[in-house]
Amino acid sequence: MVERRSLGDLLPHFILCLGVAIVAFPVYLCFVGSTHPQEVIANGHMPVTPGPLFFQTYYQTLFVGTSGTTRQPVAAMLMNSMIMATAIALGKIAISILSAYAVVYFKFPFRMSAFWLIFMTLMLPVEVRIYPTYKIAADLHLLDTYAGLTLPLIASATATLYFRQFFMTIPDELVEASMLDGAGPVRFFFDTLLPLSRTNIAALFVILFIYGWNQYLWPLLVTTRDDMQTVVIGIKKMIVTADALTEWNIVLATAMLAMLPPVLVVVLMQRWFVKGLVETEK
């Protein structure tokens, strides 16, 4: 029996395909531009089919570099961005889950005051506190270091609130059962809370990794050496003032390479990411 699809069923699929095409077409043009010579892109007559310089362009991008204001190969920039994004994501998760655990399960003076102080930092973006943060990093000699790139950004009020709300849904009977079993606070945390929080941790890791990968202002301030710059900063430095001097094929290839790690993280952790956001029964 052939199932008949009504117009009402086909319309959402058409809109979805149209949205995907609108989003994906600029990415495709970016890839096409990275495979053509610089002159073809600069004169405004770039075709919509890939060119012959795929391997040459990407080899030069990864291991040679560009002649712009930064001459570092993109492989080093990608490594710096990977270290920064991973450290920020793991640091935010570790600090937030411990903070939420202390707020929910320990009774100490001014417990809720501490939580609300953490929550109020949501109203203070990085740009507001950028000068005192930079001054502290400079006084501690953290400029041009991985610690300077990551440590000032690893506190997260959003992740603390997220874990707190999850911990509050855990039944008190589970806590009592762990106490009767002789589990202390550390054992309860590692043997009970962490396994229950795996999907939440995975969902937050995806979000926080992309947050760390896309950082621009803080790495721009805290790094002065080319060998410490991230790929986001590198793309900006590759574009020189005179358009004729910009190696657009290298810039576009760098942009394509900069998209790959966040996309891979989302694709590989998609199942955990969705479960961490929508799952209600733990």
C-alpha positions in Angstrom: 0.0 0.0 0.0 1.5 3.3 -1.0 1.2 6.0 1.6 -0.1 9.3 0.2 1.5 12.4 1.6 -0.6 15.5 1.8 0.7 19.0 1.1 0.7 19.7 4.8 3.3 16.9 5.3 5.5 18.0 2.4 5.6 21.7 3.3 7.6 21.3 6.5 10.2 19.2 4.7 10.5 21.8 1.9 11.0 24.6 4.4 13.6 22.4 6.2 15.5 21.7 3.0 15.3 25.4 2.0 16.8 26.4 5.4 19.6 23.9 5.1 20.4 25.1 1.6 20.5 28.7 2.8 22.9 27.8 5.6 25.1 25.4 3.7 25.5 27.4 0.4 27.9 30.0 1.9 30.0 27.1 3.4 30.1 25.5 0.0 31.3 28.7 -1.6 33.9 29.0 1.1 35.2 25.5 0.2 35.1 26.3 -3.6 37.0 29.5 -3.0 39.7 27.6 -1.1 40.4 25.4 -4.1 41.0 28.2 -6.7 44.0 30.6 -7.2 44.0 33.9 -5.4 43.6 35.8 -8.6 40.3 34.1 -9.5 38.8 35.1 -6.2 40.1 38.6 -6.3 38.7 39.5 -9.7 35.2 38.5 -8.7 34.7 35.7 -11.3 35.0 32.7 -9.0 33.0 29.7 -10.4 30.7 27.5 -8.4 32.6 24.3 -9.0 35.8 23.3 -7.1 39.1 24.2 -8.6 42.4 22.2 -9.0 44.3 23.6 -6.0 42.7 21.6 -3.1 45.8 19.7 -1.9 48.2 22.5 -2.6 46.1 25.2 -0.8 45.4 23.1 2.3 49.0 21.9 2.6 50.2 25.5 2.5 47.5 26.5 5.0 48.3 23.8 7.5 52.1 23.7 7.3 53.5 26.8 5.6 51.2 29.7 6.5 50.4 33.0 4.7 52.2 36.2 3.9 49.8 38.4 5.8 50.4 39.9 9.2 50.6 36.4 10.7 53.0 33.9 9.1 52.2 31.0 11.5 50.9 27.7 9.9 47.3 27.1 10.7 48.1 23.7 12.3 49.7 25.5 15.3 46.7 27.8 15.5 44.3 24.9 15.5 46.2 23.3 18.3 46.1 26.4 20.4 42.3 26.7 19.8 41.8 23.0 20.6 43.8 23.3 23.9 41.9 26.5 24.8 38.4 25.2 24.0 39.0 21.9 25.7 40.5 23.4 28.9 37.7 26.0 29.1 35.0 23.3 28.7 36.4 20.9 31.2 37.3 23.6 33.6 33.8 25.1 33.6 32.2 21.7 34.0 34.5 20.7 36.9 34.1 24.0 38.8 30.4 24.2 38.1 29.5 20.7 39.2 31.5 21.0 42.4 29.9 24.4 43.2 26.4 23.0 42.5 27.2 20.0 44.7 28.3 22.2 47.6 25.3 24.4 47.3 22.7 21.6 47.2 24.1 19.0 49.5 26.1 20.9 52.2 24.5 23.1 54.8 26.8 26.0 55.6 26.3 29.7 56.5 25.4 32.0 53.7 24.9 29.1 51.3 22.2 30.7 49.3 23.9 34.0 49.4 26.9 32.4 47.8 24.7 30.9 45.1 22.9 34.2 44.4 26.3 35.9 44.1 27.3 33.3 41.5 24.0 33.8 39.7 24.3 37.6 39.6 27.5 37.2 37.6 25.3 36.3 34.6 24.7 40.1 34.3 28.4 40.8 34.0 29.7 39.6 30.6 33.4 39.3 29.8 33.5 42.8 28.2 32.4 44.5 31.4 35.2 43.0 33.5 37.8 42.7 30.8 40.2 45.4 32.2 40.5 44.1 35.8 40.8 40.5 34.4 43.6 41.5 32.0 45.3 43.4 34.8 45.3 40.4 37.1 46.5 38.1 34.3 49.3 40.5 33.5 50.4 40.9 37.1 50.5 37.1 37.4 52.6 36.8 34.2 49.9 34.8 32.4 50.2 36.6 29.1 51.1 34.4 26.2 50.4 31.2 28.1 47.7 28.6 28.0 46.9 29.4 31.6 46.2 33.0 30.6 44.0 31.9 27.8 41.9 29.5 29.9 41.9 30.3 33.6 40.0 33.7 33.5 37.2 32.0 31.5 36.6 28.8 33.3 34.0 30.1 35.8 30.4 29.7 34.7 27.3 30.7 36.5 25.1 29.2 33.8 26.6 25.7 34.2 26.4 26.0 38.0 22.7 26.8 37.8 22.2 24.0 35.3 23.8 21.4 37.6 22.0 22.8 40.7 18.6 22.4 39.1 19.5 18.8 38.1 20.8 17.9 41.6 17.6 19.2 43.1 15.6 16.6 41.1 17.5 13.7 42.6 15.3 12.0 45.3 16.3 12.3 48.9 15.9 8.6 49.2 18.9 8.1 47.0 21.0 10.2 49.3 19.7 8.3 52.4 20.4 5.0 50.7 24.0 6.1 50.0 24.5 7.1 53.6 23.1 3.8 54.9 25.6 2.1 52.5 28.4 3.9 54.2 29.2 6.3 51.4 30.7 9.6 52.4 30.4 12.9 50.4 33.3 12.1 48.1 32.1 8.5 47.3 28.5 9.7 46.9 29.7 12.3 44.4 31.8 10.0 42.3 29.7 6.8 42.5 26.2 8.3 42.3 26.1 11.9 41.1 28.7 11.7 38.3 27.1 8.7 36.6 23.7 10.3 36.8 25.1 13.5 35.3 26.8 12.0 32.2 24.3 13.3 29.7 24.2 16.7 31.3 28.0 16.9 31.2 28.0 15.9 27.6 25.5 18.5 26.6 27.4 21.2 28.5 30.7 20.1 27.0 29.4 20.7 23.5 28.1 24.1 24.3 31.1 25.2 26.3 33.6 23.8 23.7 32.0 25.9 21.0 32.0 28.9 23.4 35.7 28.5 24.0 36.5 27.8 20.3 34.8 31.0 19.2 36.5 33.3 21.7 37.9 36.4 20.0 38.3 39.4 22.4 40.1 37.7 25.3 42.7 35.8 23.1 43.3 39.0 21.2 44.2 40.8 24.4 46.2 38.1 26.2 48.4 36.9 23.3 51.1 39.0 21.7 53.2 36.2 20.1 52.1 34.6 16.8 52.8 31.1 18.1 50.2 31.5 20.8 47.3 32.9 18.7 44.2 31.0 18.1 42.7 30.2 14.7 39.9 32.9 15.1 42.6 35.5 15.6 44.6 34.1 12.8 41.8 34.5 10.3 41.5 38.2 11.2 45.2 38.8 10.9 45.4 37.1 7.5 43.1 39.7 6.0 45.4 42.7 5.3 44.2 46.2 4.5 44.8 46.0 0.8 42.5 43.4 -0.7 44.9 42.7 -3.5 47.5 41.5 -1.0 45.1 39.2 0.9 45.6 35.5 0.0 41.9 34.8 -0.1 42.3 31.1 -0.9 44.4 30.6 2.3 41.8 32.7 4.3 38.9 30.6 3.0 40.8 27.3 3.6 41.5 28.5 7.2 37.9 29.3 7.7 37.0 25.8 6.5 39.5 24.2 8.9 38.3 26.3 11.8 34.7 24.9 11.3 35.8 21.3 11.4 36.5 20.7 15.2 33.2 22.3 16.5 31.2 20.4 13.8 32.9 17.1 14.7 32.2 17.6 18.4 28.5 18.3 17.7 28.3 15.3 15.3 30.1 12.8 17.6 28.2 13.9 20.7 24.9 14.6 19.1 23.1 11.7 20.9 24.4 12.7 24.3 23.8 16.3 23.6 20.1 15.8 22.8 19.6 13.4 25.8 21.2 15.9 28.2 18.9 18.7 27.1 15.5 16.9 26.8 15.8 13.8 29.1 13.7 14.3 32.3 13.7 10.8 33.8 17.1 10.0 35.3 
